[in-house]
Amino acid sequence: CGGNMRAEFYADEYRRYATYCRHFNEGKLYRIAGGPHDDDYHWTTVLMREAAARMEGLSLHYYSLIQWNDKKSATQFDESEWFTLLKKALFIDTLISQHSAIMDHYDPDKRVGLIVDEWGTWHAAEPGTNPAFLYQQNTLRDAVLAGVTFHIFHEHCDRVHMANIAQTVNVLQAMILTEGEKMLLTPTYHVFEMFKGHQDAARLPILLQGQDYVFNGDAIPQVSASASRNSRGEILVTACNLNPNQPADLFCSLHGTTATRVTGRVLTAASMNSFNTFASPHTVIPVQFNGATLDGSDLKFTLPPMSVIALTLT
């Protein structure tokens, strides 16, 4: 998308138009400059140096995919593609960290937000559909990837002011698929719903130590997690097990809480390729999770393989 501009030219054009995008009365504009694609750090440097004073946000696009010129099936994949896609998804942490470091140099008060306005998986279009419409199915793999991505955004919430999955209905990693009058909720939808308690809550720092998920000599973290406390004092802990073969035992030592009760839900399925269809719309849905125990300040639970869990402590 866009006009293939150089950063220097676009910065001048942005300054010209932003000058006349004025605040009126009590209404405040939130001006978002077109930002970098992936690891174009030069773009961020130029835009922040030349135009930071005239923007409230800088966008960032990043998609998780196996190969741009040979996109793979959303549903027909093996563990190699499972691992590769999750590793690609984790790279957004590096991107946010590097772009944020540049922004910190020109905006140490973090006034300008990093707006991740396009993210998600990009698979091959479903057979029999118009490839230009980017209609793709959505499996448990997409759900785990969404959870991991949310955790990365949460970790960087001081700089990431907003993040938008690319599409919501029938396009790319959508939350809803439709067919005529039929509608279904995808595994990704359920992760959005399970994580909604993090909204308008205060992020709690979390330190993770554990084993890696190793595949063919390469390694990524097996567990991803985040936590927050809302205005009522309730704590939400969310966690993902990226390993499709092995469970993960988690022990959490909680500080500064008087919680005495824990409830939860888990999202997983029989296989990494599991997905919902109009004939079977409930193949991948969250169910009650009773495997967490809270003993004083100690929280213990086991993450099933390839799963997403949301625990509420009250």
ZATORZA-502020 format. One record per residue (C-alpha): residue number from 1; residue in three letters; x, y, z. Coordinates in nm, 2 decimals. Layout:
# ZATORZA-502020
{NUM 'ALA' {X Y Z}}
...
***
This chain:
# ZATORZA-502020
{1 'CYS' {0.00 0.00 0.00}}
{2 'GLY' {0.12 0.35 -0.06}}
{3 'GLY' {0.32 0.54 -0.32}}
{4 'ASN' {0.67 0.38 -0.28}}
{5 'MET' {0.80 0.71 -0.15}}
{6 'ARG' {1.14 0.77 0.00}}
{7 'ALA' {1.14 0.85 0.37}}
{8 'GLU' {1.28 1.19 0.31}}
{9 'PHE' {1.01 1.29 0.06}}
{10 'TYR' {0.73 1.15 0.26}}
{11 'ALA' {0.85 1.33 0.58}}
{12 'ASP' {0.83 1.66 0.39}}
{13 'GLU' {0.48 1.58 0.25}}
{14 'TYR' {0.36 1.47 0.59}}
{15 'ARG' {0.49 1.79 0.75}}
{16 'ARG' {0.31 1.99 0.49}}
{17 'TYR' {-0.03 1.83 0.54}}
{18 'ALA' {0.01 1.79 0.92}}
{19 'THR' {0.06 2.16 0.95}}
{20 'TYR' {-0.30 2.22 0.84}}
{21 'CYS' {-0.45 1.93 1.04}}
{22 'ARG' {-0.52 2.16 1.34}}
{23 'HIS' {-0.69 2.09 1.67}}
{24 'PHE' {-1.03 2.27 1.69}}
{25 'ASN' {-1.20 2.37 2.01}}
{26 'GLU' {-1.18 2.09 2.26}}
{27 'GLY' {-1.14 1.82 1.99}}
{28 'LYS' {-0.78 1.69 1.96}}
{29 'LEU' {-0.67 1.52 1.64}}
{30 'TYR' {-0.46 1.21 1.67}}
{31 'ARG' {-0.24 1.23 1.36}}
{32 'ILE' {-0.07 0.91 1.26}}
{33 'ALA' {0.22 0.92 1.01}}
{34 'GLY' {0.27 0.63 0.77}}
{35 'GLY' {0.55 0.43 0.93}}
{36 'PRO' {0.79 0.16 0.84}}
{37 'HIS' {0.73 -0.18 0.69}}
{38 'ASP' {0.90 -0.45 0.89}}
{39 'ASP' {1.27 -0.36 0.97}}
{40 'ASP' {1.30 -0.03 0.77}}
{41 'TYR' {1.47 0.15 1.06}}
{42 'HIS' {1.59 0.43 0.83}}
{43 'TRP' {1.23 0.52 0.77}}
{44 'THR' {1.16 0.55 1.14}}
{45 'THR' {1.47 0.76 1.20}}
{46 'VAL' {1.38 1.01 0.92}}
{47 'LEU' {1.02 1.04 1.02}}
{48 'MET' {1.10 1.09 1.39}}
{49 'ARG' {1.38 1.33 1.32}}
{50 'GLU' {1.18 1.55 1.08}}
{51 'ALA' {0.82 1.52 1.19}}
{52 'ALA' {0.78 1.39 1.54}}
{53 'ALA' {0.65 1.72 1.67}}
{54 'ARG' {0.36 1.70 1.42}}
{55 'MET' {0.24 1.35 1.49}}
{56 'GLU' {0.07 1.16 1.77}}
{57 'GLY' {0.14 0.82 1.62}}
{58 'LEU' {0.37 0.63 1.38}}
{59 'SER' {0.24 0.32 1.21}}
{60 'LEU' {0.40 -0.02 1.17}}
{61 'HIS' {0.30 -0.31 0.95}}
{62 'TYR' {0.41 -0.67 1.00}}
{63 'TYR' {0.26 -0.99 0.88}}
{64 'SER' {0.35 -1.35 0.99}}
{65 'LEU' {0.39 -1.57 0.69}}
{66 'ILE' {0.61 -1.86 0.57}}
{67 'GLN' {0.71 -1.71 0.24}}
{68 'TRP' {0.58 -1.40 0.06}}
{69 'ASN' {0.60 -1.54 -0.30}}
{70 'ASP' {0.48 -1.89 -0.20}}
{71 'LYS' {0.22 -1.86 0.07}}
{72 'LYS' {0.12 -2.18 0.24}}
{73 'SER' {-0.21 -2.34 0.33}}
{74 'ALA' {-0.39 -2.21 0.64}}
{75 'THR' {-0.49 -2.57 0.73}}
{76 'GLN' {-0.26 -2.82 0.57}}
{77 'PHE' {0.07 -2.79 0.75}}
{78 'ASP' {0.31 -2.99 0.95}}
{79 'GLU' {0.51 -2.91 1.26}}
{80 'SER' {0.79 -2.75 1.06}}
{81 'GLU' {0.55 -2.49 0.93}}
{82 'TRP' {0.39 -2.46 1.28}}
{83 'PHE' {0.73 -2.38 1.43}}
{84 'THR' {0.84 -2.15 1.15}}
{85 'LEU' {0.52 -1.94 1.16}}
{86 'LEU' {0.54 -1.89 1.54}}
{87 'LYS' {0.91 -1.80 1.51}}
{88 'LYS' {0.82 -1.54 1.25}}
{89 'ALA' {0.55 -1.40 1.48}}
{90 'LEU' {0.79 -1.36 1.77}}
{91 'PHE' {1.01 -1.14 1.55}}
{92 'ILE' {0.76 -0.86 1.60}}
{93 'ASP' {0.91 -0.82 1.95}}
{94 'THR' {1.25 -0.74 1.79}}
{95 'LEU' {1.08 -0.49 1.55}}
{96 'ILE' {0.90 -0.31 1.82}}
{97 'SER' {1.21 -0.30 2.04}}
{98 'GLN' {1.43 -0.16 1.76}}
{99 'HIS' {1.17 0.10 1.63}}
{100 'SER' {1.10 0.20 1.99}}
{101 'ALA' {1.47 0.26 2.06}}
{102 'ILE' {1.48 0.50 1.76}}
{103 'MET' {1.16 0.67 1.88}}
{104 'ASP' {1.30 0.70 2.23}}
{105 'HIS' {1.59 0.90 2.10}}
{106 'TYR' {1.36 1.17 1.95}}
{107 'ASP' {1.07 1.13 2.19}}
{108 'PRO' {1.20 1.02 2.53}}
{109 'ASP' {0.87 1.10 2.70}}
{110 'LYS' {0.70 0.85 2.47}}
{111 'ARG' {0.43 1.10 2.36}}
{112 'VAL' {0.42 0.95 2.01}}
{113 'GLY' {0.26 0.61 2.00}}
{114 'LEU' {0.38 0.32 1.79}}
{115 'ILE' {0.06 0.21 1.60}}
{116 'VAL' {0.08 -0.15 1.48}}
{117 'ASP' {-0.21 -0.10 1.24}}
{118 'GLU' {-0.16 -0.42 1.04}}
{119 'TRP' {-0.06 -0.75 1.19}}
{120 'GLY' {-0.16 -1.11 1.17}}
{121 'THR' {-0.11 -1.43 0.96}}
{122 'TRP' {-0.11 -1.43 0.58}}
{123 'HIS' {-0.18 -1.77 0.43}}
{124 'ALA' {-0.28 -1.88 0.08}}
{125 'ALA' {-0.64 -1.81 -0.01}}
{126 'GLU' {-0.87 -2.10 0.04}}
{127 'PRO' {-0.91 -2.32 -0.27}}
{128 'GLY' {-1.21 -2.22 -0.48}}
{129 'THR' {-1.22 -1.86 -0.36}}
{130 'ASN' {-1.11 -1.55 -0.54}}
{131 'PRO' {-0.74 -1.51 -0.44}}
{132 'ALA' {-0.78 -1.13 -0.45}}
{133 'PHE' {-1.03 -1.15 -0.16}}
{134 'LEU' {-0.77 -1.30 0.07}}
{135 'TYR' {-1.02 -1.54 0.23}}
{136 'GLN' {-0.84 -1.79 0.45}}
{137 'GLN' {-0.93 -2.04 0.72}}
{138 'ASN' {-0.81 -2.00 1.08}}
{139 'THR' {-0.67 -2.29 1.29}}
{140 'LEU' {-0.55 -2.34 1.64}}
{141 'ARG' {-0.21 -2.22 1.52}}
{142 'ASP' {-0.35 -1.88 1.44}}
{143 'ALA' {-0.50 -1.86 1.79}}
{144 'VAL' {-0.17 -1.94 1.96}}
{145 'LEU' {0.00 -1.69 1.74}}
{146 'ALA' {-0.26 -1.42 1.83}}
{147 'GLY' {-0.20 -1.49 2.20}}
{148 'VAL' {0.17 -1.46 2.17}}
{149 'THR' {0.14 -1.14 1.97}}
{150 'PHE' {-0.09 -0.99 2.23}}
{151 'HIS' {0.16 -1.06 2.50}}
{152 'ILE' {0.43 -0.88 2.30}}
{153 'PHE' {0.21 -0.58 2.26}}
{154 'HIS' {0.13 -0.59 2.63}}
{155 'GLU' {0.51 -0.59 2.71}}
{156 'HIS' {0.56 -0.28 2.51}}
{157 'CYS' {0.24 -0.09 2.61}}
{158 'ASP' {0.44 0.22 2.71}}
{159 'ARG' {0.51 0.27 2.34}}
{160 'VAL' {0.25 0.07 2.15}}
{161 'HIS' {-0.06 0.28 2.20}}
{162 'MET' {-0.28 0.09 1.95}}
{163 'ALA' {-0.27 -0.23 1.76}}
{164 'ASN' {-0.51 -0.36 1.49}}
{165 'ILE' {-0.53 -0.70 1.34}}
{166 'ALA' {-0.54 -0.65 0.96}}
{167 'GLN' {-0.90 -0.76 0.91}}
{168 'THR' {-1.20 -0.88 1.11}}
{169 'VAL' {-1.44 -1.06 0.87}}
{170 'ASN' {-1.36 -1.30 0.59}}
{171 'VAL' {-1.01 -1.16 0.51}}
{172 'LEU' {-0.67 -1.28 0.63}}
{173 'GLN' {-0.67 -1.37 1.01}}
{174 'ALA' {-1.03 -1.29 1.06}}
{175 'MET' {-1.23 -1.33 1.38}}
{176 'ILE' {-1.55 -1.41 1.18}}
{177 'LEU' {-1.61 -1.61 0.87}}
{178 'THR' {-1.94 -1.59 0.68}}
{179 'GLU' {-2.11 -1.78 0.40}}
{180 'GLY' {-2.45 -1.65 0.29}}
{181 'GLU' {-2.66 -1.63 0.61}}
{182 'LYS' {-2.41 -1.85 0.80}}
{183 'MET' {-2.15 -1.71 1.04}}
{184 'LEU' {-1.88 -1.88 1.26}}
{185 'LEU' {-1.63 -1.76 1.52}}
{186 'THR' {-1.27 -1.85 1.45}}
{187 'PRO' {-1.01 -1.96 1.70}}
{188 'THR' {-0.86 -1.62 1.68}}
{189 'TYR' {-1.19 -1.46 1.78}}
{190 'HIS' {-1.19 -1.67 2.10}}
{191 'VAL' {-0.84 -1.54 2.19}}
{192 'PHE' {-0.96 -1.18 2.15}}
{193 'GLU' {-1.25 -1.26 2.38}}
{194 'MET' {-1.03 -1.44 2.64}}
{195 'PHE' {-0.79 -1.15 2.65}}
{196 'LYS' {-1.04 -0.87 2.67}}
{197 'GLY' {-0.98 -0.84 3.05}}
{198 'HIS' {-0.64 -0.68 2.98}}
{199 'GLN' {-0.82 -0.38 2.83}}
{200 'ASP' {-0.83 -0.08 3.06}}
{201 'ALA' {-0.62 -0.27 3.32}}
{202 'ALA' {-0.27 -0.20 3.45}}
{203 'ARG' {0.00 -0.43 3.32}}
{204 'LEU' {0.18 -0.63 3.59}}
{205 'PRO' {0.55 -0.71 3.53}}
{206 'ILE' {0.60 -1.08 3.48}}
{207 'LEU' {0.93 -1.27 3.47}}
{208 'LEU' {0.94 -1.60 3.28}}
{209 'GLN' {1.20 -1.87 3.32}}
{210 'GLY' {1.16 -2.21 3.16}}
{211 'GLN' {1.25 -2.44 2.88}}
{212 'ASP' {1.26 -2.37 2.51}}
{213 'TYR' {1.06 -2.54 2.24}}
{214 'VAL' {1.32 -2.70 2.02}}
{215 'PHE' {1.26 -2.82 1.67}}
{216 'ASN' {1.52 -2.94 1.42}}
{217 'GLY' {1.80 -2.77 1.62}}
{218 'ASP' {1.62 -2.44 1.64}}
{219 'ALA' {1.46 -2.30 1.95}}
{220 'ILE' {1.19 -2.05 2.06}}
{221 'PRO' {1.04 -2.00 2.41}}
{222 'GLN' {0.79 -2.27 2.49}}
{223 'VAL' {0.57 -2.04 2.70}}
{224 'SER' {0.45 -1.68 2.65}}
{225 'ALA' {0.25 -1.50 2.93}}
{226 'SER' {0.12 -1.17 3.05}}
{227 'ALA' {-0.07 -1.03 3.35}}
{228 'SER' {-0.28 -0.73 3.45}}
{229 'ARG' {-0.49 -0.60 3.73}}
{230 'ASN' {-0.82 -0.41 3.67}}
{231 'SER' {-0.98 -0.14 3.87}}
{232 'ARG' {-1.17 -0.40 4.08}}
{233 'GLY' {-0.84 -0.56 4.19}}
{234 'GLU' {-0.90 -0.87 3.97}}
{235 'ILE' {-0.58 -1.02 3.81}}
{236 'LEU' {-0.59 -1.17 3.46}}
{237 'VAL' {-0.31 -1.41 3.38}}
{238 'THR' {-0.29 -1.53 3.02}}
{239 'ALA' {-0.04 -1.79 2.89}}
{240 'CYS' {0.03 -1.98 2.56}}
{241 'ASN' {0.21 -2.30 2.52}}
{242 'LEU' {0.38 -2.29 2.18}}
{243 'ASN' {0.49 -2.66 2.19}}
{244 'PRO' {0.24 -2.88 2.01}}
{245 'ASN' {0.38 -3.20 2.18}}
{246 'GLN' {0.47 -3.12 2.54}}
{247 'PRO' {0.28 -2.97 2.83}}
{248 'ALA' {0.43 -2.69 3.04}}
{249 'ASP' {0.42 -2.68 3.42}}
{250 'LEU' {0.40 -2.33 3.55}}
{251 'PHE' {0.47 -2.20 3.90}}
{252 'CYS' {0.40 -1.84 3.97}}
{253 'SER' {0.50 -1.65 4.28}}
{254 'LEU' {0.26 -1.36 4.32}}
{255 'HIS' {0.35 -1.04 4.49}}
{256 'GLY' {0.12 -0.76 4.61}}
{257 'THR' {-0.21 -0.95 4.59}}
{258 'THR' {-0.45 -1.10 4.83}}
{259 'ALA' {-0.63 -1.32 4.58}}
{260 'THR' {-0.78 -1.64 4.72}}
{261 'ARG' {-0.97 -1.78 4.42}}
{262 'VAL' {-0.87 -1.87 4.06}}
{263 'THR' {-1.10 -1.96 3.77}}
{264 'GLY' {-1.00 -2.02 3.41}}
{265 'ARG' {-1.06 -2.13 3.05}}
{266 'VAL' {-0.84 -2.30 2.80}}
{267 'LEU' {-0.84 -2.30 2.42}}
{268 'THR' {-0.69 -2.61 2.26}}
{269 'ALA' {-0.79 -2.89 2.02}}
{270 'ALA' {-0.71 -3.24 1.91}}
{271 'SER' {-0.46 -3.13 1.64}}
{272 'MET' {-0.26 -2.83 1.55}}
{273 'ASN' {-0.46 -2.81 1.22}}
{274 'SER' {-0.80 -2.80 1.40}}
{275 'PHE' {-1.04 -2.53 1.28}}
{276 'ASN' {-1.41 -2.44 1.29}}
{277 'THR' {-1.64 -2.49 0.99}}
{278 'PHE' {-2.00 -2.40 0.92}}
{279 'ALA' {-2.08 -2.77 0.97}}
{280 'SER' {-1.88 -2.80 1.29}}
{281 'PRO' {-1.85 -2.45 1.43}}
{282 'HIS' {-1.74 -2.56 1.78}}
{283 'THR' {-1.43 -2.77 1.71}}
{284 'VAL' {-1.20 -2.50 1.86}}
{285 'ILE' {-1.37 -2.32 2.15}}
{286 'PRO' {-1.26 -2.23 2.50}}
{287 'VAL' {-1.37 -2.46 2.78}}
{288 'GLN' {-1.36 -2.44 3.16}}
{289 'PHE' {-1.01 -2.50 3.31}}
{290 'ASN' {-1.00 -2.64 3.66}}
{291 'GLY' {-0.63 -2.73 3.67}}
{292 'ALA' {-0.50 -2.41 3.84}}
{293 'THR' {-0.44 -2.40 4.22}}
{294 'LEU' {-0.38 -2.10 4.44}}
{295 'ASP' {-0.20 -2.16 4.77}}
{296 'GLY' {-0.13 -1.83 4.94}}
{297 'SER' {0.09 -1.64 4.69}}
{298 'ASP' {0.17 -1.95 4.48}}
{299 'LEU' {-0.02 -2.01 4.16}}
{300 'LYS' {0.04 -2.35 3.99}}
{301 'PHE' {-0.11 -2.49 3.67}}
{302 'THR' {-0.01 -2.70 3.37}}
{303 'LEU' {-0.05 -2.57 3.02}}
{304 'PRO' {-0.16 -2.84 2.77}}
{305 'PRO' {0.04 -2.87 2.45}}
{306 'MET' {-0.06 -2.60 2.19}}
{307 'SER' {-0.29 -2.41 2.41}}
{308 'VAL' {-0.40 -2.07 2.53}}
{309 'ILE' {-0.52 -2.02 2.89}}
{310 'ALA' {-0.68 -1.72 3.07}}
{311 'LEU' {-0.69 -1.73 3.45}}
{312 'THR' {-0.88 -1.48 3.67}}
{313 'LEU' {-0.76 -1.43 4.03}}
{314 'THR' {-1.00 -1.27 4.27}}
***
